[in-house]
Amino acid sequence: MSLLDDSSTSATSLSGEVALVSGASRGLGRHIAVALAAAGARVAINYASSREGAEESLRAVEAAGGEAEVFRGDVTDADDVHAMVGAVEERFGAGVGILVNNATGPQPEIPIEQSTWDDYLLQLEFFVKAPLLLLQAVLPGMRARGAGSVVNIGSEVVEVGNPSFATYVSAKAAMVGLTRSWARELGPDGIRVNLVAPGWIPVERHEGLDTTGYADRVPLGRTGTPAEIAEAVVFLASPASRFITGQSLSVNGGNTFG
């Protein structure tokens, strides 16, 4: 029995849904795409530049028994987003019912004295502008259907306040605010908006970094895994969370309680 068949009768079944995951060519995005497909969704794997990585994500989905396709698009560009969402709807013959805002850009540590306003704007492009453009593109279909789930990928840094990281932290904090506001605005349309805030999750961009000190501070005594974040996304996208909206779910072994 495939993972899709195994999940078809559970409360987290996503059978019949179309899910769009931004920035899914590697890292958390890839694991999220695989988990959504394993739960029954047909998944649009978005990438900006690495088609090779996106196709590797596609192979991972197919290996799990799921269905997916890759779609190129710069999620910070309105024209790209509009064209990509149109292509997704044409390919799957249905509107996007699950949107996962996962795409991210460079994450430099910059001391206050060296920071510029453009450094802040770069982070806002990924964590405010891109989610806005994507939501605007899929919203007509969700409203027509009277249902939808948006899952934003935030970060525990909003609670931790990492030094020399204010550009990234402030943009992720803005994501918390838009999650709450969108949830109130879209709730009457049957559309839920939530946020998953991972702790330190070792993925490709973190290769070679020592996480020992971090893990020692986590109540559960370790770093999380990409699969554990993906499972939280599936839960928030599924009927199992049908009465949950506007929430920020920390998935970090208890490192914060926000």
Secondary structure, DSSP 8 states (H G I E B T S, - for coil): --HHHHHTTSTT--TT-EEEETT-SSHHHHHHHHHHHHTT-EEEEEESS-HHHHHHHHHHHHHTT-EEEEEE--TT-HHHHHHHHHHHHHHHTS---EEEE----------GGG--HHHHHHHHIIIIIHHHHHHHHHHHHHHHHT-EEEEEE--THHHH--TT-HHHHHHHHHHHHHHHHHHHHHGGGTEEEEEEEE-----GGGTT---HHHHHHSTTSS---HHHHHHHHHHHHSGGGTT--S-EEEESTTS---
